[in-house]
Amino acid sequence: MARWFLSPREFGIIGMLQIFISLGYTTVIAGFGQSIIQTEDLEREDTNTVFTVNLLLSLIVYCLFYFFAPAIAKFYDEPILRDVLRVLGLQLIICSFFIVQYNLALRASHLRRLCLITIASSILGYSAGIVIAKNNGGVWSLVLATLAMYFFQTIGLWLTTSSYPSIGISKNSFKKLVPYSGYIYLASLIDQAYVHGLAMILGKRFSAVTLGYYTQANKLQMVPSQAVQDISYQVLFPSFSRSQSDRSSLRTHYRRNTRLIATLSVWAFGILYIIAEPVILILFTDKWLPSVPMLRVLAPVGLLLVLSSIPTLLIRAIGNARSYFTLLSMERGVGIGMLVILSGIGLWETLLGLVGLNLLCYLFNIYYVSKLTDITIKEQLSDVIPVLLLQSVVILCLEKSLMLVKDLSIWAELFVGLTLPTLLFGGLLLWTKWIDPLSVRTLLKLGERTRK
């Protein structure tokens, strides 16, 4: 869609609204999704309560979106935002129908089913979007593609499940779930405000075109970032929750998977940094070239987001929702303040500031884990720093040599940028015996083992 049919402006329009949609989605979930997974004695009344509350919240939030849409459009001085938000906001109502089913599947570690449903719904949704974009649908192709994707995902989850929630709120269930879900909701609200606040600030200070370049670069770094974080959440969070009473097993499990995820993430983001330009050119053509330097700055940001997510998974899994809220509140409060200040200086100062900010957040997260458990800061750093230094050396050695194939063809640059760092990095990992090749399958099979 970005390559043949849409311009940076269309993506910038969606980027301006992303903070409102994300905050609305967080409000609809209200932390109950994670409570379904974390609660050890989950009952049917609990799922009915979550389903009903999610549905009511989605209707309330959508009404707020509909009412405030003109004011938001005026704030950005983009009249089209009024109608776009009113239509795009319908996804909240659609999502309220699959939140319970999705998290019950995660609780049971039905990861294969979730994967197939997600892939199928994405293909169907964005195929519809491509058809609309081809017929000059503009920004509406992105809006309708999103709605279609969530619609097909809801249908897929309801057709492949044997247990369905019903309307009804239990007072006892509400009291049982709220203490945990309440803190998770508040923390998620703050997190979403921080994550999407930058897009909102850039949309106000810069043009929709500049925001479109940033949005596209951020989406590309989110491919590996979100993929690894989703795997970590879907596999490790349910498993950590089951082991919350056995701290010795939890400690071993945490360190082993931190090392594995760090290795995969460092490899992925190192590759992304090297092949940023050919990827942008192949996917989106040269009209998106201003996104290349942004993507290279955002690559370490994505890596640090992944590394920071593992300690917070542990904190949430052992039931310390209040600690998680306190931790995130401090980090995101400082982050939002820094973004406001740096955005007044310039775009690149803001992006570089994100790298330093996320590094500080990671260090603070592992410090917090050391206070809540017996896993020391030194142990946590020792599972990450060696592989990070190793990949840095690989990138420094290969970055200049890759310039030699730049004049051959863009496909040659892409091929060399993928294969050489992978072979060199993988070879050094095997030579140093940092990680057993068979352990790469551990993370993927963990859900199956824990289910059994």
C-alpha positions in Angstrom: 0.0 0.0 0.0 2.8 2.4 0.9 4.8 1.5 -2.2 2.2 1.8 -4.9 -0.9 3.6 -3.7 -0.4 5.8 -0.6 1.8 8.7 0.3 3.5 9.6 3.6 0.6 12.0 4.3 -2.0 9.2 4.6 0.2 7.4 7.2 0.7 10.6 9.0 -3.0 11.1 9.3 -3.3 7.7 11.0 -0.3 8.4 13.1 -1.9 11.6 14.5 -4.8 9.5 15.8 -2.8 6.5 17.1 -2.4 7.8 20.6 -6.2 8.2 21.0 -6.9 4.8 19.6 -4.2 3.2 21.8 -5.5 4.9 24.9 -9.0 3.9 24.1 -8.0 0.3 23.5 -6.1 0.2 26.8 -9.2 1.6 28.6 -11.4 -1.1 27.0 -9.1 -3.9 28.1 -8.7 -2.2 31.5 -6.0 -4.6 32.6 -8.5 -7.5 32.7 -6.8 -9.4 29.9 -3.7 -10.0 31.9 -5.7 -10.8 35.0 -7.3 -13.7 33.1 -3.8 -15.1 32.6 -2.3 -14.3 35.9 -5.3 -15.5 38.2 -4.7 -19.0 39.4 -8.4 -19.8 40.3 -10.2 -18.4 37.3 -14.0 -19.1 37.1 -16.7 -18.7 34.5 -18.2 -15.8 36.5 -14.8 -14.0 36.1 -14.8 -14.3 32.3 -18.4 -13.2 32.1 -17.6 -10.1 34.2 -14.5 -9.2 32.1 -16.5 -9.6 28.8 -19.4 -7.4 30.0 -17.1 -4.7 31.4 -15.0 -4.7 28.2 -18.2 -4.3 26.1 -19.5 -1.4 28.2 -16.2 0.4 28.3 -15.9 0.1 24.5 -19.3 1.8 24.0 -18.4 4.6 26.4 -15.0 5.2 24.9 -16.4 5.2 21.3 -19.1 7.8 22.3 -16.3 10.0 23.7 -14.4 9.6 20.4 -17.4 10.5 18.4 -18.1 13.6 20.5 -14.5 14.9 20.7 -13.6 14.1 17.1 -14.2 17.7 15.8 -12.0 19.1 18.6 -9.2 16.7 17.8 -9.4 17.6 14.1 -9.2 21.3 15.0 -6.2 20.7 17.3 -4.2 19.2 14.4 -5.8 21.5 11.8 -6.7 18.5 9.7 -10.5 18.4 9.1 -10.5 14.8 7.8 -9.5 13.6 11.2 -13.1 14.0 12.5 -14.6 11.4 10.2 -11.5 9.2 10.3 -11.6 8.9 14.1 -15.4 8.3 14.2 -15.0 5.3 11.8 -11.6 4.0 13.1 -12.9 4.1 16.6 -15.4 1.3 15.8 -12.4 -1.1 16.2 -12.8 -0.7 20.0 -16.3 -2.2 19.9 -15.1 -5.0 17.7 -12.1 -5.8 19.9 -14.3 -6.0 23.0 -15.8 -9.2 21.6 -12.5 -11.1 21.4 -10.5 -9.9 24.4 -11.7 -12.7 26.6 -11.3 -15.4 24.0 -7.8 -14.2 23.1 -6.5 -14.3 26.7 -8.2 -17.6 27.5 -6.3 -19.0 24.5 -3.0 -17.5 25.8 -3.8 -18.9 29.3 -4.1 -22.4 27.8 -1.0 -21.7 25.6 -2.9 -22.3 22.3 -0.3 -20.4 20.5 -0.6 -22.2 17.2 -4.3 -21.4 16.9 -3.7 -17.7 17.7 -0.9 -17.5 15.2 -3.0 -19.0 12.4 -5.9 -16.7 13.2 -3.7 -13.6 13.3 -2.1 -14.4 10.0 -5.4 -15.2 8.3 -7.1 -12.1 9.6 -4.2 -9.8 8.7 -4.1 -11.2 5.1 -7.9 -10.8 4.7 -8.0 -7.4 6.3 -5.1 -5.8 4.3 -6.2 -7.5 1.1 -9.4 -5.5 1.4 -7.3 -2.4 2.2 -5.2 -2.9 -1.0 -8.3 -3.2 -3.1 -9.7 0.1 -1.6 -6.3 1.8 -2.0 -6.1 0.7 -5.6 -9.4 2.4 -6.2 -8.1 5.8 -4.8 -9.5 5.2 -1.3 -6.6 7.1 0.3 -6.5 7.1 4.0 -9.8 5.2 4.1 -8.0 2.1 2.8 -5.9 2.0 6.0 -9.0 2.6 8.2 -11.1 -0.1 6.6 -8.2 -2.5 6.5 -7.8 -2.2 10.3 -11.5 -2.7 10.9 -11.6 -5.7 8.6 -8.6 -7.3 10.3 -10.1 -7.0 13.8 -13.4 -8.3 12.5 -11.9 -11.4 10.9 -9.8 -12.0 14.0 -13.0 -11.9 16.2 -14.8 -14.3 13.9 -11.8 -16.7 13.9 -11.6 -16.7 17.7 -15.3 -17.3 18.2 -15.4 -20.1 15.6 -12.5 -22.0 17.1 -13.4 -22.0 20.8 -15.7 -24.2 22.8 -16.5 -21.8 25.7 -18.2 -18.5 25.2 -18.7 -15.7 27.8 -22.1 -14.2 28.4 -23.5 -10.9 29.7 -23.3 -10.5 33.4 -21.2 -8.9 36.2 -20.4 -10.7 39.4 -19.6 -8.5 42.4 -17.2 -11.1 43.8 -15.4 -11.5 40.5 -15.1 -7.7 40.1 -13.6 -7.4 43.6 -11.2 -10.3 42.9 -9.9 -9.0 39.6 -9.8 -5.2 40.1 -6.8 -5.0 42.5 -4.5 -6.5 40.0 -6.2 -5.3 36.7 -6.6 -1.8 38.1 -2.8 -1.2 38.5 -2.2 -2.9 35.1 -4.7 -0.6 33.5 -3.2 2.5 35.0 0.3 1.4 34.0 -0.8 0.5 30.5 -2.5 3.9 30.2 0.7 5.7 31.1 2.7 3.4 28.8 0.5 4.1 25.8 0.6 7.8 26.5 4.3 7.7 26.4 4.7 5.4 23.3 2.3 7.4 21.2 2.9 10.7 22.7 5.9 11.3 20.5 3.7 10.9 17.4 1.3 13.4 18.8 4.1 15.9 19.6 5.7 15.5 16.2 2.3 15.8 14.5 1.8 19.1 16.3 5.3 20.5 15.8 6.0 19.2 12.3 4.1 18.5 9.1 2.0 15.4 8.4 4.6 14.4 5.8 7.4 14.4 8.4 5.2 12.4 10.8 4.5 10.0 7.9 8.2 9.4 7.5 8.6 8.8 11.2 5.5 6.6 11.4 6.7 4.3 8.6 10.2 4.0 10.1 8.7 3.3 13.5 6.5 0.6 12.0 9.5 -1.1 10.5 11.4 -1.2 13.7 8.3 -2.4 15.4 8.2 -5.5 13.2 11.1 -7.3 15.1 10.3 -5.4 18.3 6.6 -6.3 18.5 7.2 -9.8 17.2 9.7 -10.6 20.0 7.6 -8.9 22.7 4.5 -10.7 21.5 6.3 -14.1 21.7 7.7 -13.2 25.1 4.3 -12.2 26.4 2.4 -15.1 24.9 4.8 -17.7 26.0 6.7 -16.4 29.0 4.0 -14.5 30.9 1.7 -17.5 31.2 4.6 -19.7 32.1 6.0 -17.2 34.6 2.6 -16.9 36.2 2.4 -20.7 36.7 5.8 -20.7 38.3 5.2 -17.7 40.5 5.2 -19.9 43.7 8.5 -21.6 42.8 11.0 -18.8 42.8 14.0 -21.1 42.1 12.4 -22.4 38.9 11.3 -18.9 38.0 14.9 -17.6 38.4 16.4 -20.3 36.2 13.6 -19.8 33.6 14.0 -16.0 33.6 17.8 -16.0 33.0 17.7 -18.7 30.4 15.1 -17.0 28.3 16.6 -13.5 28.8 19.8 -14.8 27.2 17.9 -16.4 24.4 15.7 -13.4 23.7 18.6 -11.0 23.9 20.5 -13.0 21.4 17.6 -13.1 18.9 16.9 -9.4 19.4 20.4 -8.2 19.0 20.7 -10.2 15.8 17.4 -8.9 14.4 18.0 -5.2 15.2 21.6 -5.4 14.0 20.4 -6.7 10.6 17.7 -4.0 10.5 20.3 -1.3 11.1 22.5 -2.6 8.2 19.8 -3.2 5.6 17.6 -0.1 6.5 18.2 1.6 3.1 17.5 -1.4 0.8 14.5 -2.4 2.8 13.0 1.1 2.5 13.7 1.3 -1.2 12.3 -2.2 -2.0 9.2 -1.9 0.2 8.3 1.8 -0.3 10.4 3.2 -3.2 12.7 6.2 -3.0 10.0 8.6 -2.0 10.4 7.2 1.5 14.2 7.6 1.7 14.0 10.3 4.5 12.8 7.4 6.7 16.1 5.6 6.4 18.1 7.6 9.0 15.1 7.6 11.3 14.9 3.8 11.1 18.6 3.5 12.0 18.2 5.6 15.1 15.0 3.7 16.0 16.7 0.3 15.7 18.5 0.5 19.1 15.3 1.9 20.6 13.4 -1.2 19.5 16.2 -3.4 21.0 16.0 -1.7 24.3 12.2 -1.9 24.4 12.5 -5.7 24.0 15.2 -6.0 26.7 13.1 -3.8 29.0 10.0 -5.9 28.5 11.4 -9.1 30.0 11.9 -7.7 33.6 8.4 -6.2 33.6 7.0 -9.6 32.5 8.5 -11.1 35.6 7.2 -8.4 37.9 3.7 -8.7 36.5 3.7 -12.5 36.6 4.5 -12.8 40.3 1.6 -10.5 41.0 3.4 -7.3 41.8 1.0 -5.1 39.7 1.5 -2.2 42.1 5.2 -2.3 41.7 4.9 -2.5 38.0 2.6 0.6 38.1 5.1 2.5 40.3 8.0 1.6 38.1 6.3 2.5 34.8 4.9 5.8 36.2 8.4 7.0 37.1 9.9 6.0 33.8 7.2 7.3 31.5 6.7 10.5 33.5 10.4 11.4 32.9 10.1 10.2 29.3 7.1 12.3 28.4 8.7 15.4 29.9 12.0 14.7 28.0 10.1 14.3 24.7 8.3 17.6 25.2 11.6 19.4 25.8 13.6 17.7 23.1 10.9 18.1 20.4 11.3 21.9 20.9 14.9 21.6 19.9 14.6 19.4 16.9 13.5 16.0 15.4 16.9 14.3 15.6 17.6 15.4 19.1 14.2 13.8 20.0 15.0 10.5 18.3 18.6 10.3 19.8 17.1 11.2 23.2 14.8 8.1 22.9 17.9 5.9 22.7 19.4 7.3 26.0 16.0 7.3 27.7 15.3 3.6 26.9 18.7 2.6 28.0 18.0 4.2 31.4 14.6 2.5 31.6 16.2 -0.9 30.9 18.8 -0.4 33.7 16.1 0.7 36.1 13.9 -2.3 35.2 16.7 -4.8 36.0 17.4 -2.9 39.2 13.8 -3.2 40.2 13.9 -7.0 39.5 17.0 -7.3 41.7 15.0 -5.7 44.6 11.9 -8.0 44.2 13.8 -11.2 43.6 17.2 -12.8 44.2 18.4 -12.2 40.6 21.2 -9.7 40.8 21.9 -6.8 38.4 25.3 -8.4 37.5 23.6 -11.6 36.5 21.1 -9.9 34.4 23.7 -7.8 32.6 25.9 -10.8 32.1 23.1 -12.4 30.0 22.9 -9.4 27.7 26.2 -7.4 27.4 28.4 -10.1 25.8 26.1 -10.7 22.9 25.5 -7.0 22.5 29.2 -6.2 22.3 29.7 -9.1 19.8 27.0 -7.8 17.4 28.4 -4.3 17.7 31.8 -5.5 16.5 30.2 -7.4 13.6 28.3 -4.3 12.5 31.4 -2.1 12.7 33.4 -4.5 10.7 30.8 -5.0 8.0 29.2 -1.6 7.6 32.0 -0.2 5.5 32.6 -3.4 3.5 28.9 -3.4 2.5 29.4 -0.1 0.7 31.4 -2.1 -1.9 28.2 -3.8 -3.1 26.1 -0.7 -3.0 26.7 0.1 -6.6 25.9 -3.4 -7.9 22.2 -3.6 -7.2 19.8 -3.0 -4.3 19.0 -6.8 -4.2 22.7 -7.6 -3.9 23.0 -5.1 -1.0 20.0 -6.7 0.7 21.3 -10.2 0.2 24.8 -9.4 1.5 23.4 -7.3 4.4 21.3 -10.3 5.5 23.8 -13.2 5.0 27.2 -11.8 6.0 26.2 -10.5 9.5 24.1 -13.6 10.1 26.9 -16.0 9.2 29.5 -14.0 11.1 27.4 -13.4 14.2 26.1 -17.0 14.2 29.6 -18.4 13.8 31.0 -16.3 16.7 28.1 -17.5 18.9 28.8 -21.1 18.1 32.5 -20.6 18.5 32.1 -19.0 21.9 29.4 -21.5 22.9 27.3 -18.6 24.0 24.1 -20.4 23.1 23.2 -24.0 22.2 21.6 -24.1 18.7 18.9 -26.5 20.1 17.9 -23.9 22.7 16.5 -21.6 20.0 13.6 -24.1 19.8 13.1 -23.9 23.6 11.2 -20.6 23.4 8.9 -21.8 20.6 8.1 -25.1 22.4 7.8 -23.7 25.9 4.1 -23.0 25.5 3.4 -26.6 24.5 5.4 -28.1 27.4 3.8 -25.8 30.0 0.3 -26.7 28.6 1.0 -30.4 29.1 
